[in-house]
């Protein structure tokens, strides 16, 4: 009988890729007792099964062997995904920062799963309110309220983790070289290499809630809670800083010209030039937590605490900023909209509803979930909109406003979904887990 393939070690021990050493030992003892040849007289397959279980245990119980095995399986898994979806080699399917890109549009070219199933879950051992991001090698990055940034292999095994001195509410940004940049409430912005080693640390003087964004020239933009927006060179030294009048929880959005947009709790939406000079500001009359989004036509979308979603033309008549339209929901907006090329905007609200607005700000439809929506939606191939809710469910809604499916997870969801190769959905949950959701029909 042929030996079991190495890719089945976790399945052999009936464990998930995030199994602890204690769980591995317990599973081995139980299975060894069940499959020992002395307990299975006359069963010619029991000896081979026992040999396979022993081989799996020898590998997974040794830290170095397990790390080598995880790398091998991750590489094979990702290669298979690329082979199945060759367009990903051209950059499709990557989600390297909040909202998938520097404009935070929240759009993916992949369709949503038709029949969603949980492919795996990873226990981050702490509340996950950040949004996952994806590296070019398929690694998933996410932080926890316990101050740990986790790097997770594409099939759900831990790659490494990095401990900071405060909660992480900042979604990591992944550079083209595989380095990872994120902020912590301990007041620092960190850059790590692809293996989790610290490259540099920038002290922002106050906690960092903002998610870093990386511009086309490699400049890193990130804000601190004391109202400062920093532009950092790729080596972590300060390029410039801009001070707002109150705290900053928003993340910057950057357009192709290098113009930077950010909203503050001083109620203003700011536009800054590549050198940090203020181009204009717009009073939205309520504080802004959400990150601005830049549409394909240059329109800036941002929501505020008063429940207004604003669409702004940054290059109006005589170069003046112009408000295109506003829409008021019944409660505050704490997250960013997702905007497709057709000019439609989708956003979640603390009234528990997902809204679709047309290019003129008119309501096309609304879809009710069972709890306030804190995370941003994502658009899959222009056909399905994904949004998590504090009702503990991930909702998939068609562009026509009709529900496609609802998948219950293990607790309230404040994280925003990230879309990977083939439409695999990655989302964090307040139960302390990262979930990977795929299509059961594939």
C-alpha angles and dihedrals in degrees: 000000000000117000118255115264117258090240089072099060096108091042090049090058090041092239139127122246091256094058116144122233089254092053091048092052093047093048092048093052093049094048094043089055091048097046103034108131091233088063092046107049112182093017104120092189095056094078092051091045090051091049090052091049090050091050092049092049094048089054101041096041092056112075096213095043091047091051091051091047093049091051091050094049093044091052092048093045094050092046089054090050092050091048090052092047107031093172087074089073087069091059100271117135096031119124104186100164144011110313092009097277145031090274092052092226094154093219130142129184092218123092120241119255112277094209106024121212132171105253092187144325128222121211107227091178094227141063110289113211097146123093119248121244129196134226125216089257092055096258113149120217127199139154133218138213086251089068099251125132110209126203109201127191116238093257095050107268122128115259097180142315133219123205123216131183098253145026117298114225092153121102110228122245116218120213125215089254090057096255117140127220125192142147134235137201086245085082099254138111111214133201117197131182121240090272094054098258116141114251097177144338126214117200108221095185093234138041119296117226094154120097114234119244124200119218126216091263093051095259112149118219119197135152134218127217092249090071102265124133112201130200110202130192114237089262092059099255119132118264096178142323133217122204122215125195098253142012124317122218095150125099121231124248120209128203129209092269092056095254110150125214126193137160127218142197086250083079094248134124109212132203116199131185122236089266094054097258116143112248096180145322131216124207108225092182093234135063119272123222097156124088119246119248125212116217125213090260093050096260113148117221123194136160128212141201092266092064096256123139110199129198112202131191103213093194105048129155112325089004093294123141112253131195107230098188145326132216123195122210123193095256140023126296115227101170141052126265123240114234127198129201091260089068095249116139125208121193140167124225139198087248085076095250134122111215133200117203127185126229091278095051095258119145111250096177145327129220121202123220124186098257146019115301114230101164131070123255125241127215119223114206090325089286108084132034118209123202134164121218137197085246084083095249136113109221126204112197126183122236085254091061095251119129115254097185143326123219121194117218130187102277146343115327121222095153124098119234123252119205119220137182114322092010096293107165121220119192137160126228137200089243086077097255139117112218128205112201123192140166116284090203093064 
